[in-house]
Amino acid sequence: MKKFCLLLVLSSILLLTSCSLGGGHMPGSIFDDDKTAANTRIEKLLEAIKSKNGDIVKSMFSKNAIADANNIDENIFKLFNCFKGEILSYEDWGGPGVSQGNNDDGSGRIWKILRSTYDVKTSENTYRFAIKEFTTDTADPNNVGVYSIYVINAKDTDMDVAYWGDGNWTPGLTVVS
């Protein structure tokens, strides 16, 4: 009987901890690798900045963010003008933060939001980015995509803490200068 109980306990432990062993290799499931998704997003954004391709930057935003944003085209142009130097590296601040819900409003809605923050070093400066994006929203697919991006020169913020914009997550792109 003791061996059976021990085997049952060990099996339970293995079963309950197996989710952490997934390694993020099953997209669309509980094994989503949020850090990889966030890193892919910043890499795409940095490539668009490097090539000064506003269409790529704009395409990253959700339809709802585009509709609710003020002056997104002007802010993309402002980003390209303020971002100086060759991109050397980026570093995340231990993110991303994840919020998600499954039928929490009783409608059957499944949603997931990633919030990430990065330091991007160039040959001339360091910039801080804060990004909020919906990766899933079954009630409103127009929410899926980047909702908000904040960019600030590192000299204009406290480098001892992660940067999260103004905390309001204004839709679109905000370049703080």
N, C-alpha and C positions, 0 to 999 in steps of 0.2 A: 504494500500500500504506500509506503514511504517513497519507493522508486517511482510509482505512478504519479504521486503528488509532485515530486521533484521534476519529472518529465513534463507534467502539465504546466508548472510554473515556468520552466525554461522555454517551453514552446510558446507560452503567452508572451514572455519577454521578447523573444525573437520576432513574433508576429507584430507586437506593438512598436518595436523599434525598426522594423523593416522599411517603413516609409522614409526614414532618413538615409537609407542605403541606396535609394533610387538614383542619386547623382544627377537628377534633372534631365534624364534622357527620354522622357515621354511627354512631348509637347501636348498641351491641352488637358493635362491631367493634374493630379495633386503633386506630381513630380516636376512641375514647371520650374525651370531654372531662372528665377527672376533676376538674378545678378547678370546672367548672360544676356537676357533680354534688355536690361538697362544699359549694359556696356555696348551692345549692338546699336542701341538708339544713339548714345553719345558719339560713337564712331561714325555713324551715318551723318549726324549733325556736323561733326568736325570736318568730314570729307566735303560736305556741302559748303561749309565756311571757307575751306581751303580753295575750292574751285569757284567760290562766289556764285553758287547756283541757288538763287532764291526759290526756284520752282521746287527743288528737292526739299528745302527747308519747309516751305508752305505745305508740301504734300505729306509731311510728317504729322501735321495737325489734324484733329478730327473735324468733321463737317460742322459740328456744333461749336467747336472752339473758333473756327474761321468765322462763322456767323456772328458770334458774340464778341470777337476781338475788335479792338480799336486800332486802326492804322497798322495792320500787320505788315503790309508791303513796305511802308516807311520804316518800321522797326527792323525788318530784315536788312534793309539798306543801311540803317544805323549800325546794326551788328557788324556787317561787313566792313564798315568804315572804322569802327572802334577797335576791332580785333586785329592786333598787330603782331607780326613775326611768324616764323615757321613753327608749326606745332611740333613739340618735342615729346610730350607725354601727357597722360591724364591719370588721375588717381581718384577713386571713389572714397567716400567717407563712411564706409561700412554698410552702405545701403544695398539694395533699395528697401525703403519702407513699403509695406504692403498692407492695403486695406481690401477686404473683400466681403461679399455677402451672398447668401444663397437663400432666396425666398424670404429675406428679412422684412420685406414690406407686404408679404402675403400674395404677391402677384406672380410668383414663380421666377422672378428676376434673379439672374446670376450676374454679378459684376466683380471686377477686380481693378484696383488702381495701384500703380507703382509710383513711388516718389523717390527720386534719386538726386544726389548732389555730388558734384565733381570739382576738383581743381584741375585746370588745364594749363600746362606750362608751354609757353612759346619762347622763341629766341629773344623776345623783347619784354615779355610780361607774364603774369599769371592771372588767370581769370577763374571765377567761380560760377558754376552753372547749377541751377536747381530745375528739375524737370518733373512734371506730373503728367501721367498718361493713363488712360483707360486701356487695359489690354482685353477686357471682356465687358460687354453690357448687352445681355439678351433682350432687355426691354427697349433699348434705344441704340441700335448699331451705329448711329451717327455720333455717339460719344466715343467710339473706339478710335484711339490714336492719341497723339500728344494733346493735352489740354492747355498746358502752360509751361513756358520756359522763361527763366530769369537768368540774366547774365550781368555780372558785376566785376569790375577790376578788383583784384585782390587787395590792393592798397586802400580801397574804400570800404573794407569790411573787416570784421574780427576774424583773424586766421586761426584762432584757437577753438572755434566751434564750427560745425557744419553750417553751410549757407542754405537757407530755405526761402529766399526771396523776401517779400514783405509779409508772408504768412497768409495772404488772402488768395493766392493762386489765381490771379487775374488771367482770364483766357487770352491766349495768343502769346506773343513774345514781348518781354519787357527787358530793355537794355538800360541798366542803371548807370548813369554817368554823372 
